[in-house]
Amino acid sequence: MRRSNSDKRRGGGGGGDREMTKASYSSSSKDHQELAVSSADDDETSFMSRGAGFSGPLEMSKNNHNSKNNNDDDDDDAYVEVTLDIHDDTVAVHSVQATTTGNEDPELALLTKKTLHDINKSSKSSSFGSSRFRTASSRVITHVSQELKRLASNSKRSSSTTASRRFNRNKSAAAHALKGLKFIAAKTGGATASAAWSAVEKRFDQLTANSDGLLHSSLFGECIGMNKESKEFAGELFRALARRRNISGEYINKAQLQEFWEQVADESFDSRLQTFFDMVDRDADGRITEEEVREIISLSASANKLSNIQKQSEEYAAMIMEELDPENAGYIMVHNLEMLLLQAPNQSVRVTDSRILSQMLSQKLKPTQESNALTRWWERTRYSLMDNWQRVWVMMLWLGIVSGLFTYKFIQYKNNEAAFEVMGYCVCIAKGGAETLKFNMALILLPVCRNTITWLRNKTKLGVVVPFDDNLNFHKVIAAAIVVGVGLHAGAHLTCDFPRILDASEDKYELIEPYFGEEQPESYWWFVKGVEGVTGIIMVVLMAIAFTLATPWFRRNKLNLPKFLKRLTGFNAFWYSHHLFVIVYTLLIVHGIYLYLTKTWYQKTTWMYLAVPVCLYACERLIRALRSSIKAVKILKVAVYPGNVLAIHMTKPQGFKYKSGQYMFVNCAAVSPFEWHPFSITSAPGDDYLSVHIRTLGDWTRQLKTVFSEICQPPTGGKSGLLRADIQVGGNNNPSFPKILIDGAFGAPAQDYKKYDVVLLVGLGIGATPMVSIVKDIINNMKAEENRSNNPSSSSVFRTQKAYYYWVTREQGSFEWFKGILNEVAEMDERGLIELHNYCTSVYEEGDARSALIAMLQSLHHAKSGVDVVSGTRVKSHFAKPNWRQVYKRIALQHPNSRVGVFYCGAPALTKELKQLASDFSHKTSTKFEFHKENF
C-alpha cells in the first residue's frame, strides 16, 4: 500500500473534544505499506474518531493491476473515497463514495503535511512517542490493507451512493450516538459492572427496608443513582422498562430491578436506542406521534430546568415531525430516531487541535514528582515568586517599614531609663505597637482612595510594578495588622504597664512622677477615667464592631442567626459600621495628644501620620458628592429580566470617560440617600449611553428592583425582559423614574485587557457584566479598524487579536440579559476575532440521556433558523460546566509564544482552579497566562 501523491484531508468532526482524523491511501500490488496519521487520542493508544474509530477518506484504485498507468486526467474516475473506522485491531467501513480531486481543500492538505512533519519531528526527539506511534501504526496496517482489497471488488459492482448508504451505520457514528444516550453517569462495563450493581443493590435494600422488598417507581431514580431533580424523568424511564416486560404495577422486586439495571447499563447502541424509543413511545404501539414527542420534550425540558423550551414544546415537536416525517404519516419509527442520533456534529479538523499535539502537551503537563524534597520546595518557591513578584516586593517593603518603626520605638523606650526601670520591656512593646498602629491607620485609607488609584493606573506606569488589582486585599491585610497593633499596645498597657505602676515602690515611682503626677495611682479606674483611657476604650469597641461586621460571615449573611439579629448582618450593616471610622479617627487624634509619657508637641506624631491620608480621602468623598450632583443622568430604559436582574440604561454625562471593565458607584435616594453601591459598567466606551445590570442579592438591590418594578409594564412588540419601561422621544406618557446618581468610573482588573494579544474572559452568572463591556468594546474597535483602513493617517492600533468569551450560568433565562449583544457579536464578527461560549449548567452534560432530546432539538433548530433553543441567541450553547483544562490547553496550542490575559469575575470557588491552571500552563508551555480576578 502506498500513499497517494496528493494527500487529501477534508473536514470531518467528532462530538465534544474528539476530532476526525484523516489520511489518504491508494491500493497497489506492492508489498510496501505506508500509513500517515495526523492525530492521536489524548488518553488512548488506539486511533479514534467520533468517539470510537479512526476514520478518514482513503483513496483506493479501482483497478489494482493498472494503478500505475492511470493518468492525471483520469483521477476522477480512477479513485473512490473510502472512510474506515479503526479501533484497536478491528476495521469497519464507514462509507464509499466518488472523489473529485478538483475539490481538494489546499489549506487542509497543507495542514496535513505540517502535522505529519510535526509528528516526524517529535518522533525523532522522543523515543517514547516514536515507539508508541509505530506500534499503533503497525497494528492497523494489515487490517487496512485487507479491508481495502475486499472493498475494491465490491466497489466495482455498486455505485458510491449505494455504498455510502450501506455503510452509514458504522462504529464511529454509533459511538457518537452512544455518547448522547447515557442513562447513568458511572461506567458499568468490565470490572466495574459488579461494583456498580452492588451499589444499586445496597440502595435497594435501604429503600425497601419497610416495604417487604418492593421498590416503588417514585424511588427508582434514587435507587439507580439519579439525583432528585431527575425524579420525573426516572419515573418515565421506569414505566418504559416496565412496559417492555409487561409489568403493570408501581412496584418491582430485586430481580426485576436487576433486569431494569442491566438494560439501563447496557452500553450497546441498539439497547440504548430501544430504551429511549420506549420512553417516547408511551402507548407501546411501535410508533411515536407528535403528541408523544411533545410530552418527551416537555419532560426533558423540565428535567433540565429549561422553562422556555417547555413552553414551546408544541412548536418544537412540530419541527421534529416535519424533519423526520416528511410524508406526513403522523408518526415516526425507531429508524427515524436512529437517523437523528447518528448525525455527528460537523466540525473541521484543525492541525492546532489535532490529537497528537494535544497528547504531546498532555504528557508535558503531567505532574512529575521530584524525589528530592529540597528541589521540590525550590521549584514551588521559584514558580510562586515568578507569579507574585509584584505582591512580594510590596509586602516586603510594607513589612520592612512596620518592623523598622516597631524597632525604632522599642529601642527609644529601652533607652528611657525612668520608664524602662518601672515598666521594663512592657512599655517598649506597647510603644512599638502604637507606632505601627499610627502608620497602618494612615496607610489603610490609601487602598480605598479609588479616584487616586484609577488615576495612577491610567496616567502612570506604576501599574507595571504595583498590583493595583489587589487594593482591597491589601486593605484587609493592613486591617489585620491593626488588630495585632491594638493587641500589643492595649495588651501590654493593661496587663503589664499599669499593674507595675500600681505596685511600684515610692522610690521607683519618683522616676515616672513627671509623667503620671505627684500622687501614685491606686487603681485601674485612675487610668480608665482619663482622656487617654476613655478614647482608647471607645476606639477599640468601635473598631471591633466594624471589623466583625466586615468579615465574610456577617457581610454575606452566612451565619444562621435569630431573626431579630439578622439586621446586624448583610451589606447594610457593613456599610454603616464602616462609617464609624469618622469617630475613630477623631478619637485617635485626641488620644495621640493626651499621652502619658510624651509631653513635647513635636513628639506627638499621630496627627503627622494621618494628615495627608485623611485629607486625601476627604477630598475623594467631596469629589463624589460634587461630581454626582453636577453630572446628572437621566434614565432611558429599565428592564427586569429572569434571575432577578435589573438593567438600567441612562444618559452618558458630558465628559464622563471610562474603559471597558471598569465600574461605577450608584445611588438611589428613593431607596437610601446615603448608600452607594459599586456595579460593573456593561456598556462600552463607544456607546452613547451608560448601562448597568444589577442582580438582587441583598436588601438595597431588592428594594431598588421593587422601586423600578412598580413603574415597569410587561413588554410589547417582541422586546426582551419580564417587565420594562422605555423613554419615548417626544412621548407624552413617559414614566417618571426615581433619581439616580453615579460616581466613577473606577479602575478594575479587566480594564487592562488591551495589553494582551489574546484574552480569555470568564464570567459566572452576573459576573459576566464586565466581560460584556469588553466584548462590545472589541466590536466597536473592529468597526473603528475598518474605518482606519480607509484612513491611513490614523495611527491608533488595536492590539487584541483574539478573544475567548466563556459565560457560565445556571438559568436559561439569564441569556436574555445580554441577548442583543451576543447576537450583534455573532453577526458582526466575520473574522472570527471573538469566540463565544455559553454554558448552561442546569442542563445535564452532553451525553446524558436526560439532555439527548434537547441536544437533537438544538441541532435541528440551529440548522433551520440559526438560533439556539437554549440561549435564544445565535450562539450555540454548551451543556453543564466547561472543562477548564481543555480550554487552557486549546488556547496554548493555538497561541504558542503568546501572552494571554485571563480575566475572571464570579464566585470565589472557581478562582483557585483558573489561577492554578494559568500557572501550570505558563510554566510548562511557551504560552504565558496572566490571571486577573475581579473583586466580586
Secondary structure, DSSP 4 states (H G I P E B T S, - for coil): -B--SS--------STT--------B--SSS----------SS-SS--BTTTBB--EEEEES-STTGGG--GGGHHHHEEEEEEEEETTEEEEEEEEE--GGG--HHHHHHHHHHHHHHHHHHHH-HHHHHHHHHHHHHHHHHHHHHHHHHHHHHHTS-HHHHHHHT-S-HHHHHHHHHT-BSSSS--STTHHHHHHHHHHHHHHHHTTTTTT-EEGGGHHHHHT--GGGHHHHHHHHHHHHHHTT--SSEE-HHHHHHHHHHHH---HHHHHHHHHHHH-TT-SS-EEHHHHHHHHHHHHHHTT-HHHHHTHHHHHHHHHHHH-TT--SEE-HHHHHHHHT--------GGG-HHHHHHHHHHTSPP--S-HHHHHHHHHHHHHHHHHHHHHHHHHHHHHHHHHHHHHHHHHHS-HHHHHHHTHHHHHHHHHHHHHHHHHHHTTGGG-HHHHHHHHHHSSGGGTS-GGGHHHHHHHHHHHHHHHHHHHHHHIIIIIHHHHHH--HHHHHHHHHHH-SSPP-SHHHHHHSHHHHHHHHHHHHHHHHHHHHSHHHHTT-S---GGGGGGSSHHHHHHHHTTHHHHHHHHHHHHHS-SS--SGGG--HHHHHHHHHHHHHHHHHHHHHHHHHS---EEEEEEETTTEEEEEEEPPTT----TT-EEEEEETTT-SS--EEEEB-S-TTSSEEEEEEE--SHHHHHHHHHHHTT-B---TT--SSEEEEPPTT-SS---PPPEEEEEEE--GGGGGGG-SEEEEEEEGGGGHHHHHHHHHHHHHHHHHHHHHT-TT--------EEEEEEEES-GGGGGTTHHHHHHHHHH-TT--EEEEEEETTSPPTTBHHHHHHHHHHHHHHHHHS--TTTSSSSPEEES---HHHHHHHHHHHSTT-EEEEEEES-GGGHHHHHHHHHHHHHHSS-EEEEEE---
